[in-house]
Amino acid sequence: MKKLILLLSIFVLLFACKSEDEKNKTIDAAETKTEVELVYLSFGDKITDVNVLPKVKIIETYKNLKAGDTVIVKFIAKVNEVCQAKGCWMRLDIGDSEAMVKFKDYGFFMPKNIADKEVIVHGKAFVAEVSIEEQRHYAEDAGKSEEEITAIIQVERTLSFEADGVLLIE
């Protein structure tokens, strides 16, 4: 009888210790998890979120470009505006100004409801001069009034970008 009680006591003791260890492991795993996994919607060519230039670096890059210069970059920015006709262009917040983004070979479009969301874009950054007609076309696509459209009367130097891939941060 003593042997049975002793065996039963050892069994209960071992079982209790094992349960406590498993609880501690669960807590430890939850405490050490520090990374938050971001979810992206991908458009165009497949790109990653690795080696993305911060806003400060892309501003510096654009400041150093002259009309006709191009550079391949990947950066993150907030979407200010999207073409409301088809999603065929977007304007990104670049510090004091905006970058006008079009999509390589007109190969993909962005959702029209992504203003104020962040995107990672990969492609060709350049400075361009935008004609009056093209500016008016963009204003029309953006749903501007007739007065705002006819007020466009001079060629504009603009920060431009031809994206071959975009990640939309959900």
VENKA-V95218 format. One record per run of one state. SS is the DSSP state (A for helix, B for strand, O for the rest). FROM is the first residue (numbers start at 0). TO is the last residue. If there is no record, write none. Layout:
SS/FROM/TO
SS/FROM/TO
This chain:
O/0/0
A/1/31
O/32/38
B/39/43
O/44/51
B/52/52
O/53/53
A/54/62
O/63/68
B/69/81
O/82/87
B/88/93
O/94/95
B/96/102
A/103/105
O/106/116
B/117/129
O/130/130
A/131/140
O/141/144
A/145/149
O/150/154
B/155/168
O/169/169
